Amino acid sequence: QVQLVESGGGSVQAGGSLRLSCVASPHIYSTTCMGWFRQVPGREREGVASKYVGNSVTYYADSVKGRFTISQDNAKNTVYLQMNSLKPEDTAMYYCAATTCNYADYVRRAWGLSEAEYRTWGQGTQVTVSS
């Protein structure tokens, strides 16, 4: 059982940056797909970014392309979400998620931003962006 713990959230002004961290225990595996999602009260959870751990293939929501970057540090068993040029509409609880996946299927079906595909979830970290 892989457990995920997010951190790095906080309050920033529009245009600022934050880096969220998701530590996977006991390990991050090359056959794992990772996702970052966000949710505000009354709205559905939204896929933000996804990455296959074993290589560089990533997916991003249109709303964050060019501003957010998902990356990893295998030595620290950690996946990151670097968020730049933050906007008030980025305010949400951010969650990391993981699931065992096949690379070919991940690419062919492009399901990285689909909540239903993930089996393990973190507890969330709050991001608040003021205007």
N, C-alpha and C positions, 0 to 999 in steps of 0.2 A: 504494500500500500504506500503510494507516494503522497506525501503531505506538502501543501504549499502555504507559504506565509508571505503576504505582501507587506511592503513598507515604503516609505519615501513620500507619501502624500503630505499635503500641507496647503497653506493659503498663499497665493501669489497674485500680483497684479497682472493685468492683461499685457501680453508681450513677454512675460517672464518664462522661466524654464523650471522643470522638475524632472527628476529621474526616479522612476518607480522600480523597486526591486521585488523579485519573487524568488524566494529560496525554496528549492525542492529537496525534500528529505526522503530517503537517505541520499539519493543521487539524481542527477539529470541524465537521461539516457538518449543516445543518438536516434533511437527509434520512437522518440516522443515528439508529438506536436504540441506546441504551446500557444496559448492565446491570451490576449488582454481584452477584457470587456469592461463596459461601464454602464451604470444605471442610475437614473434619478427617480424619485418617487413618482408613481403614476405612469411610468413609461417602461417599455420592455427593455431588457438587457440588450445592449448594442455591442456587436463585435467591433473592435478597434484595430487590432493588429494580430497577426499570427505568424509563426515560424516553425518550420521543420528543423529540429535540433541538429540533425545530421548534415545539413548543408545550408546554403544561403537563401533558399526560396522563402519569400515572405509575401504576406497579403496585408493590405491596409484598407480601412474604410476611406471612402472618398473625402470625408470631412477632415481627415487628419493627414492625408498624403502630403509629403513635403515638409511636415512639421514634426511628426512622431517617427521614432525608429525603434524597432525591436531588435534586441541583441542578446548575447549570452556570454557567460564566463563559466566554462565547464569546471575549472578548478574550484570555483566557489559554489558550484551547483545552483547557479543563479541566472535568471532571465530578467532582462531590463526593458523598461519602456522609457526612452528618452523623449520628453515632451518639450518642444520649443515653440516659441510664438504662441503661447497659450491664449485662448479666448474665453470669455465668460461662458460660452456654450459648452466648453470642455468640463465645466463643473459637474462632478458626479462621484459616486463611489466606484472605484476601479478594482476589478477582480482579475486575478490570473487563473488560468485553467490549463489542464493538461490531459492528454489521452495518448495511449499507445496507437501508433498509426503507421501505415505503409506509405512510403514516399510517393510511389506512382499513383496510388489512390488519392493522396492529398493533392497532388497536382492536377490529376485528371478531373476530379470532382470539384476542386476549389472550394472545399468546405471549411477552411480555416477560421472563418468569421461566423460560423453557425454554432450557436449555443448548444444545440442538441447533440452535437458530435463529441462534446467533452465530458469526461467522466469524473474528474477530480477538480475541485475548486478551492481557492483560498478564501480567507475571511474578509478581504476587502481593505482598501485604504482610501481615505477621502481626499479628493482634490477640489479645491475651491479657488476659482479665478475671479477676481474682482475687476470691474471696469474703471 
